[in-house]
Amino acid sequence: MGGVLSGLSGEHGPDPEDLFRLANWRMPFGKYKGERLIDLPEPYVVWFSQHGYPPGGLGRLLRLLYEIKLNGLERVVEPYKNAARS
Protein backbone atom coordinates (compact mmCIF):
# COMPACT_ATOMS: atom_id res chain seq x y z
CA MET A 1 0.00 0.00 0.00
CA GLY A 2 2.33 2.76 -1.17
CA GLY A 3 1.45 6.10 -2.64
CA VAL A 4 -0.62 8.57 -0.68
CA LEU A 5 -0.11 6.98 2.73
CA SER A 6 3.42 5.67 2.27
CA GLY A 7 5.16 8.42 4.21
CA LEU A 8 2.80 8.47 7.17
CA SER A 9 3.86 5.53 9.28
CA GLY A 10 6.03 2.95 7.61
CA GLU A 11 8.08 2.49 4.50
CA HIS A 12 5.23 0.78 2.63
CA GLY A 13 2.21 2.41 4.19
CA PRO A 14 0.56 2.70 7.57
CA ASP A 15 1.45 0.28 10.31
CA PRO A 16 -1.31 -2.35 10.61
CA GLU A 17 -1.31 -1.69 14.37
CA ASP A 18 -2.20 1.96 13.65
CA LEU A 19 -5.04 0.84 11.38
CA PHE A 20 -6.27 -1.40 14.19
CA ARG A 21 -6.12 1.56 16.57
CA LEU A 22 -8.04 3.82 14.16
CA ALA A 23 -10.73 1.15 13.83
CA ASN A 24 -11.09 0.40 17.53
CA TRP A 25 -9.86 3.25 19.71
CA ARG A 26 -12.48 5.71 20.88
CA MET A 27 -12.24 9.49 20.98
CA PRO A 28 -11.43 10.34 24.61
CA PHE A 29 -12.90 13.86 24.71
CA GLY A 30 -15.03 16.46 22.98
CA LYS A 31 -18.27 16.39 21.06
CA TYR A 32 -17.58 12.90 19.71
CA LYS A 33 -16.29 11.35 22.92
CA GLY A 34 -16.74 7.57 22.74
CA GLU A 35 -16.88 7.38 18.92
CA ARG A 36 -14.37 5.17 17.13
CA LEU A 37 -11.68 7.30 15.54
CA ILE A 38 -12.46 5.97 12.06
CA ASP A 39 -16.11 7.01 12.53
CA LEU A 40 -15.33 10.63 13.37
CA PRO A 41 -16.95 13.01 10.85
CA GLU A 42 -14.54 14.37 8.27
CA PRO A 43 -15.20 18.04 9.19
CA TYR A 44 -14.16 17.27 12.78
CA VAL A 45 -10.92 15.67 11.60
CA VAL A 46 -10.29 18.59 9.22
CA TRP A 47 -10.74 20.98 12.15
CA PHE A 48 -7.82 19.30 13.95
CA SER A 49 -5.68 19.60 10.82
CA GLN A 50 -6.35 23.36 10.76
CA HIS A 51 -6.14 24.09 14.50
CA GLY A 52 -3.61 21.55 15.73
CA TYR A 53 -3.60 17.94 16.78
CA PRO A 54 -3.46 16.79 20.39
CA PRO A 55 -0.04 15.63 21.56
CA GLY A 56 1.17 12.05 21.56
CA GLY A 57 -0.30 8.97 19.99
CA LEU A 58 -3.78 10.39 19.57
CA GLY A 59 -2.46 13.30 17.54
CA ARG A 60 -0.39 10.95 15.37
CA LEU A 61 -3.45 8.78 14.73
CA LEU A 62 -5.62 11.80 13.92
CA ARG A 63 -3.01 12.95 11.38
CA LEU A 64 -3.16 9.51 9.76
CA LEU A 65 -6.96 9.58 9.89
CA TYR A 66 -6.98 12.98 8.16
CA GLU A 67 -4.93 11.58 5.26
CA ILE A 68 -7.14 8.50 5.04
CA LYS A 69 -10.37 10.51 4.98
CA LEU A 70 -8.93 13.18 2.66
CA ASN A 71 -8.13 10.48 0.11
CA GLY A 72 -11.31 8.42 0.56
CA LEU A 73 -9.42 5.40 1.88
CA GLU A 74 -11.59 4.49 4.87
CA ARG A 75 -12.00 1.03 3.37
CA VAL A 76 -8.41 0.15 4.34
CA VAL A 77 -9.44 0.40 8.01
CA GLU A 78 -12.68 -1.60 7.78
CA PRO A 79 -11.06 -5.06 8.08
CA TYR A 80 -9.65 -4.01 11.45
CA LYS A 81 -12.98 -3.12 13.06
CA ASN A 82 -13.71 -5.50 15.92
CA ALA A 83 -10.69 -7.60 14.93
CA ALA A 84 -8.83 -9.40 17.66
CA ARG A 85 -5.21 -8.47 18.11
CA SER A 86 -2.81 -11.16 17.00
BAFI-3210 file (N, C-alpha, C; in Angstrom, 3 decimals, decimal comma, padded with zeros to 6 digits):
// residues 86
n [1|2|3|4|5|6|7|8|9|10|11|12|13|14|15|16|17|18|19|20|21|22|23|24|25|26|27|28|29|30|31|32|33|34|35|36|37|38|39|40|41|42|43|44|45|46|47|48|49|50|51|52|53|54|55|56|57|58|59|60|61|62|63|64|65|66|67|68|69|70|71|72|73|74|75|76|77|78|79|80|81|82|83|84|85|86]
n.u [000,848|001,484|002,157|-000,137|-000,348|002,140|004,274|003,440|003,488|004,965|007,490|006,171|003,569|000,821|001,248|-000,031|-000,899|-001,539|-003,721|-005,463|-005,788|-007,040|-009,449|-010,562|-009,990|-011,366|-012,624|-011,358|-012,370|-014,366|-016,913|-017,457|-016,848|-016,190|-016,781|-015,603|-012,393|-012,142|-014,738|-015,210|-016,581|-015,668|-015,420|-014,786|-012,327|-010,870|-010,926|-009,104|-006,775|-006,467|-006,331|-004,624|-003,267|-003,891|-001,369|001,025|000,234|-002,492|-002,723|-000,979|-002,370|-004,709|-003,673|-002,971|-005,535|-006,738|-005,393|-006,258|-009,072|-009,168|-008,314|-010,219|-009,970|-011,065|-011,849|-009,591|-009,318|-011,517|-011,363|-010,172|-011,920|-013,368|-011,639|-009,646|-006,648|-003,543]
n.v [-001,169|001,586|004,933|007,501|007,205|006,335|007,699|008,147|006,367|003,886|002,377|001,223|002,051|002,638|001,451|-001,683|-001,965|000,650|001,037|-000,770|000,515|002,926|001,864|000,851|002,273|004,759|008,106|010,218|012,568|015,606|016,636|014,285|012,252|008,928|007,859|005,727|006,276|006,076|006,546|009,194|012,308|013,730|016,641|017,263|016,032|017,444|019,927|019,563|019,325|021,906|023,449|022,269|019,268|017,009|016,237|013,491|009,976|009,989|012,335|011,692|009,537|010,863|012,534|010,624|009,604|011,865|011,996|009,568|009,939|012,253|011,251|009,384|006,737|005,100|002,480|000,878|000,581|-000,747|-003,694|-004,021|-003,373|-004,358|-006,510|-009,072|-008,676|-009,897]
n.w [000,000|-001,082|-002,157|-001,531|001,313|002,044|003,323|005,896|008,144|007,928|005,831|003,663|003,825|006,129|009,467|010,351|012,986|013,675|011,990|013,145|015,606|014,760|013,927|016,249|018,624|020,769|020,698|023,154|024,259|023,968|021,561|020,183|021,928|022,799|020,319|017,692|016,304|013,480|012,740|013,157|012,091|008,951|008,783|011,462|011,821|009,929|011,158|013,279|011,751|010,891|013,203|014,961|016,263|019,009|021,499|021,356|020,910|020,130|018,604|016,500|015,370|014,587|012,619|010,694|010,224|009,089|006,592|005,511|005,352|003,769|001,345|000,736|001,694|003,645|003,567|003,883|006,561|007,495|007,627|010,090|012,087|015,073|015,117|016,490|018,312|017,127]
ca.u [000,000|002,332|001,445|-000,616|-000,106|003,420|005,162|002,800|003,857|006,030|008,076|005,235|002,211|000,563|001,453|-001,306|-001,310|-002,198|-005,036|-006,266|-006,124|-008,040|-010,727|-011,091|-009,858|-012,483|-012,244|-011,429|-012,905|-015,035|-018,269|-017,584|-016,286|-016,735|-016,877|-014,373|-011,676|-012,463|-016,108|-015,335|-016,946|-014,540|-015,197|-014,163|-010,925|-010,285|-010,737|-007,823|-005,679|-006,346|-006,136|-003,609|-003,598|-003,457|-000,035|001,172|-000,298|-003,785|-002,460|-000,391|-003,453|-005,620|-003,006|-003,156|-006,956|-006,978|-004,929|-007,139|-010,366|-008,930|-008,129|-011,306|-009,424|-011,593|-011,999|-008,408|-009,440|-012,684|-011,060|-009,646|-012,976|-013,713|-010,686|-008,830|-005,210|-002,809]
ca.v [000,000|002,761|006,099|008,573|006,980|005,669|008,420|008,466|005,533|002,948|002,487|000,777|002,409|002,697|000,283|-002,352|-001,685|001,960|000,841|-001,401|001,562|003,815|001,150|000,399|003,254|005,711|009,486|010,344|013,856|016,459|016,387|012,904|011,352|007,573|007,379|005,171|007,299|005,973|007,006|010,631|013,008|014,368|018,041|017,273|015,667|018,586|020,978|019,299|019,603|023,356|024,092|021,554|017,940|016,787|015,631|012,050|008,974|010,388|013,298|010,952|008,785|011,802|012,945|009,506|009,577|012,977|011,576|008,498|010,513|013,178|010,484|008,425|005,398|004,490|001,031|000,152|000,397|-001,595|-005,062|-004,008|-003,121|-005,504|-007,605|-009,404|-008,472|-011,163]
ca.w [000,000|-001,165|-002,642|-000,676|002,733|002,267|004,213|007,166|009,276|007,614|004,504|002,634|004,192|007,566|010,314|010,613|014,367|013,645|011,375|014,194|016,575|014,158|013,832|017,533|019,707|020,876|020,981|024,609|024,714|022,983|021,055|019,707|022,922|022,739|018,924|017,125|015,541|012,055|012,529|013,369|010,852|008,271|009,191|012,781|011,601|009,221|012,152|013,948|010,819|010,759|014,502|015,730|016,781|020,387|021,562|021,558|019,991|019,569|017,535|015,370|014,729|013,917|011,375|009,762|009,887|008,165|005,261|005,044|004,976|002,663|000,111|000,557|001,877|004,870|003,368|004,339|008,010|007,778|008,080|011,452|013,057|015,918|014,930|017,662|018,109|017,005]
c.u [000,893|001,518|001,106|-000,217|001,299|004,328|004,616|003,273|005,060|006,501|007,067|003,788|002,037|000,821|000,092|-001,809|-002,000|-003,585|-005,980|-006,707|-007,179|-009,418|-011,367|-010,942|-011,011|-011,953|-012,412|-012,055|-013,701|-016,414|-018,491|-016,926|-016,985|-016,892|-015,539|-013,703|-012,064|-013,856|-016,297|-015,701|-015,738|-014,352|-014,522|-012,665|-010,200|-010,019|-009,411|-006,655|-005,436|-005,978|-005,104|-004,132|-003,208|-002,077|-000,097|000,541|-001,620|-003,594|-001,892|-001,472|-004,429|-005,001|-003,181|-004,611|-007,306|-006,576|-005,824|-008,460|-010,231|-008,872|-009,173|-010,886|-009,909|-011,693|-010,779|-008,465|-010,540|-012,336|-010,588|-010,718|-013,330|-012,790|-009,910|-007,379|-004,535|-001,512]
c.v [001,231|003,974|007,097|008,399|006,488|006,397|008,620|007,629|004,655|003,152|002,159|001,080|002,395|001,363|-000,372|-002,116|-000,321|001,856|000,183|-000,346|002,508|003,166|000,888|001,372|004,232|007,096|009,735|011,635|014,523|015,991|014,932|011,900|009,992|007,024|006,776|006,264|007,261|006,517|008,496|011,312|013,731|015,835|018,182|016,987|016,805|019,728|020,793|019,640|021,106|024,049|023,404|020,250|017,855|016,119|014,105|011,196|009,344|011,370|012,640|010,184|009,711|012,362|011,875|009,440|010,681|012,568|010,488|009,072|011,449|012,446|009,391|006,978|004,708|002,985|000,251|-000,141|-000,600|-003,013|-005,144|-003,752|-004,421|-006,700|-007,834|-009,140|-009,829|-011,104]
c.w [000,000|-001,532|-001,554|000,781|003,049|003,245|005,612|008,330|008,967|006,193|003,403|002,984|005,698|008,256|010,555|012,038|014,460|013,012|012,371|015,211|016,014|014,155|015,181|018,694|019,642|021,224|022,475|025,125|023,606|022,576|020,671|020,653|022,840|021,335|018,507|016,293|014,067|011,750|012,797|012,054|010,250|008,674|010,558|012,660|010,882|010,204|012,882|013,028|010,692|012,068|015,393|016,300|018,253|020,395|021,649|020,488|019,369|018,426|016,296|014,617|014,014|012,638|010,296|009,295|008,904|006,749|004,677|004,560|003,781|001,324|-000,097|000,759|003,146|004,766|003,845|005,836|008,352|008,244|009,535|012,515|013,766|015,744|016,209|017,343|018,021|017,760]
res [m|g|g|v|l|s|g|l|s|g|e|h|g|p|d|p|e|d|l|f|r|l|a|n|w|r|m|p|f|g|k|y|k|g|e|r|l|i|d|l|p|e|p|y|v|v|w|f|s|q|h|g|y|p|p|g|g|l|g|r|l|l|r|l|l|y|e|i|k|l|n|g|l|e|r|v|v|e|p|y|k|n|a|a|r|s]
***
